[in-house]
Amino acid sequence: MANLDALVLLDGNDMLLRVTSKVKSTGAVITGATVDVTLFDQFDKEVGGPSWPLSLSENPGSSGIYEATLPNTMGLRVGQTLRMLGTFDGGSGQVAQFEPTVVVRKRTA
C-alpha cells in the first residue's frame, strides 16, 4: 500500500511528507484512510518535535494522497539515520505498515 524504502530530510527545513495509498496487488487507490507516522532515533526513542504519531491528512481532490508537514523544530542532526514507522488503515481489512529509513542531510542550496 505504501512504497517507501528511504527518505531524506533536510536539516533545518520544514518537509512535506506525502504518501500515496495503493493496493499493491491491484494498483487501486484507497481514499478515506487513517495514516499516521512516528520518527524514531538510533536508540528507538521518538524524536523531539511534534506529538507522535503524526496524522497525515488526505489531500482534498486527490486520489489517495495523504500529507503532513514535518517541522524544522525536531532537533535533527546532519548525518543522523532515523526509522519512520507508518501505519495505514483503509478499513475493510486494508491495514499496512511502512518502515522506511530516514537520513538527515544538509541543504546545500
Order of alpha helices (4+ residues) and beta strands (2+ residues): beta-beta-beta-beta-beta-beta-beta-beta
